[in-house]
Amino acid sequence: MAHAHDTHHDGHAHHHKESWISKYVFSQDHKMISKQFLVTAIFMGVIAVTLSVLFRLQLGWNGQSFGILNALLGDRWAPNGVLSSNAYLALVTIHGTIMVFFVLTGGLSGTFANLLIPLQIGARDMASGFLNMLSYWFFFTSSVIMVASLFVETGAASGGWTIYPPLSALPDAMPGSGLGMTLWLISMVIFVASSLLAGLNYIVTIINLRTKGMKMTRLPLTVWALFVTAILGVLSFPVLVSCVVLLLMDRGFGTAFYLSDIYIGGQPLDVTGGSPLLFQHLFWFLGHPEVYIVLLPALGISSEIISTNARKPIFGYKAMVGSILAIGFLSFIVWGHHMYVTGMNPFLGSVFVFTTLLIAIPSAVKAFNYITTLYQGNIRMTPGMLFSIGLVSTFVTGGLTGIILADSALDVNVHDTYFVVAHFHIVMGMSAIFGMLAGVYHWFPKMYGRMMNTKLGFAHFWLTLVCGFGVFFPMHFVGMAGSPRRYYAYTEFPFLQWVEDLQPIISTFAIVGGLAQLLFLFNFFHSIWFGQKAPANPWGSNTLEWTTPVKPGHGNWPGALPEVHRWAYDYSNPEHEEDFVPQTVPLKAGEHAH
Amino acid sequence: MLNLLIILVLVLAVIAVFQLTRVYEYSRSIRNTREEEISHADNKLNAWLMLVWMVAFFIGTIVLYVKYGNYLPPPASEHGVNVDNLMAFNIWIITIAFFLMNGALFIITYKFYYRKDRKARFHLHDNRLEMLWTMIPGVLMAVIIIYGLITWGKMTGPASADALKIEVYSKQFDWTARYSGKDGVFGAANFNMITSDNIFGIITPDRMKVMLDSIDGDISETEAYIEREKALLSDEKIEVLEDQIYRMKRHKQRLMDLDEDQLNGISTWTAGADDVIAKELHLPVGQEVELIFTSRDVLHSAYLPHFRAQMNTVPGVPTRFKMKPTITTEEMRQELKDPAFDYILLCNKVCGATHYNMKMKVIVESPEAYAKWLESQKLFVPVEAPAAEVPATASPDTTASAPASPATAMVVNR
């Protein structure tokens, strides 16, 4: 840390010539690492979206032949252009895994924690640039392994992204539980290593490297959200490692942590005494905080963007911080709501009902505060703003159905149905993706020194919003009618046929929504090289990142570090002429700090 | 051909977007406008689109509610009625909140879109307001929690003493039910006893003897084979065979560790003789049933949507769900005017390639019809059969078609 300061405080950002490798590949500059995370996440996102469109073809038009399936997956997984049921499960599993871990955990936190933490707290870089670089390369390695697992002969992991044993522990149970599963587990261990290195770095940086005047109570909400996210990750991801390592041992070394009384492949296994439910407890002890690891950065990003573009201070800053902390804390004591129907003691279930429904309160406070921030604002419809407003809608809409799922008596009938799929895709998937896209549109000028095309951004937003809800909203009804998730087809069940009309509609929205992302891809890569050159502070924003040069060098500020005199949300302050007052502007005589 | 066409269309679309962007950028540089400055027209357009979207979203929601809101037929179980009432209560609350919150969001966004001549209100916080909207969800959650837990308490808890116990057994990819028969006691079962004609692994003294004998036979056969062919077999092959012998010995040991038990004065090793095993789940109407779930391989989940019931099946850990069916299959057919209707139990935990096809028919009938059905079922050990002939494993025709015991299976697989 001290070293980083010494080398940079002289004010010469480019004091040594960097080689191409150290600048673009093994970079220790948080801004470059942020871009590496983003581009990797976009690449993984394209894969995950493509997989989902492929299996939506099967779900929308069961048994119909599609040349594209055969072309992409070959005769083994899609003979005659019809997806096989094993391949279907593999696609569903890898889609979920990539989205949850690689796009929305690694991608979202990796991109914005790296970009924003040092820039918004006024630091030269992360506390440890080296660990930060390692974190990216671990992430990259685990991404490569996960993608490679799609190409093994027995197929990728297929037991769903939650990989419940014994299915995932027994190669005899399904082809996907062979080498594909082993690669999944190895990839995940490396992923967690990446996540821990990154998380520790974020926490240390936020605690130690804030610039003069940047009190915790003056931190932008993005940094607060990323801070709590990092703490959640550091506390919960190690549990996933132990969970995964025990599974690897059950698979490879004949232990029986998760296995007992199993007869498979024509013989009884010599294992007793384990419990598959132990896995679920360990998995969801990570898995539920993970939901908030995905969601909180998106909420932080949207808070910042909504305040900036409504030209209005975020309403109830302290309540927003309090809600983030409350949600973070509660997220650790609710994991059992994923297990109401595992035969867990009903009394224990009651406790989890109580704690889970408590989360509705801070969540509702956040939603109300977002809407009040918009009220009487002066709302600029930038693409980032549109996605942030969309996020509020998805957060509210998806959050509300969580009330039903949290209620154990109701969960019994909708557990593992499309109702759940609808719920978490809206509240976690769409919200987090919207937050991520909002962040990209908003901070693109900081990352690449150029602007993204606004008109394409508008089209991208409206298509994504309409298609997103078009895909996931009808799924509530498919699920309430009793359609289980992870079914390859529903032909065997006459009582579900009447909601099957919705499947082709859902799939059509999925295809159009998937294609709409091409607008974003095009806009993103086109703007990197051909976008309009960005000014220093394009959005009239208060936070510190806009006080750097348009393209900040390694060390961020060429001169001394900026000094902070006020909080980040002095928008339309009547004591000032401009409708924004950057954090570096000293208080006027007699002006109160907020 | 179609593929080529699709790819061509995509490529053309990308080129078109690229060209349009170029045109747009040229015109922008001529008009000297900036990306970050959203024009009044654009602000207004997006504000209006917020309203249009809101209306479309709400209409779509109402259409879905009207068309698909009756998500399932009326509940066919006693607790199901409570569950549906609770569901209706919750759906009312979240639907109202959904319309209010989304309505407020989109209307406010529309109303306060950017105008140059206006300044936003500098409004930091309002403790009274914030207290109010912490209290409202707080109170609502309290009501929802209490109502939910009352319902939960009623449907869980131990089954009453006179509940009919039925075992529901899952394996890839089917379901089997077991009824305890006249003695009211389930025969002891263990996964080490499983054979193709004893999928539950029910233990009877005869079967135990056959099982042990068969393993012993396989062990000595394999040992003899190694002895005889030693010179020809590779070291690895011998190792594999020795490993098999080790496994068989372990299997035998586990069988010998099983102890006979007493329940209601009946030995659990004899109780299995009159157990009934069925591929359909028959339930008498109006009688509380306690379903006891077990699995032999991976997790499954017994999902009975018409009864608002679900429970995972876990290898090694029996799980339970009690319920009282209230509507017979026949009554439900009349109610739905669908003579082909049947209750169904489906697997709702991903379990492998044909997970989507793993189901069992459920029939709710009058107690008389149920008793008659049960009477007509074959017992696990047919009464008339002499004990010595019981093990089907020994008969040559079954061994020829399928490996009957795990021990022989191992040898066959070799």
Interface residues (C-beta under 8 A of the other chain):
Chain A: G67 I68 A71 S85 N86 L89 G159 G160 Y164 P165 P166 L167 L170 A173 M174 P175 L259 S260 D261 I262 Y263 I264 G266 Q267 P268 D270 T272 G273 G274 S275 P276 L277 A310 R311 K312 P313 F315 G316 Y317 K318 A319 V341 T342 G343 P346 G349 S350 V353 F354 L357 L358 A360 I361 A364 V365 A367 F368 N369 Y370 I371 T372 L374 Y375 Q376 G377 N378 I379 R380 M381 T382 L386 I389 V392 S393 V396 T397 L400 T401 I403 I404 D407 S408 A409 L410 V412 N413 H415 D416 T417 P445 M451 M452 N453 T454 K455 L456 F458 W462 L465 V466 F469 F473 P474 H476 F477 M480 A481 G482 P484 R486 Y487 Y488 A489 Y490 E492 F493 P494 F495 V499 L502 L518 L519 F522 N523 H526 F530 G531 Q532 A534 P535 P538 W539 Y571 S572 N573 P574 D579 H594
Chain B: L2 N3 I6 L10 A13 V14 V17 F18 T21 Y24 E25 R28 R34 E35 E36 I38 D42 N43 L45 N46 A47 L49 M50 W53 A56 F57 G60 T61 L64 Y68 G69 Y71 L72 P73 N82 V83 L86 M87 N90 I91 I93 I94 A97 F98 M101 N102 A104 L105 F106 I108 T109 F112 Y113 Y114 R115 R118 K119 A120 R121 F122 H123 L124 H125 D126 L129 E130 W133 T134 I136 P137 G138 M141 I144 I145 G148 L149 T151 W152 G153 M155 T156 G157 K171 Q172 N190 F191 N192 I194 G201 R247 R250 H251 R254 F293 R296 D297 V298 L299 S301 Y303 P305 H306 R308 A309 Q310 M311 N312 V314 P315 G316 V317 P318 T319 R320 A340 F341 I344 L346 C347 N348 K349 V350 C351 G352 A353 T354 H355 Y356 N357 K359 P403 P406 A409 M410 N413
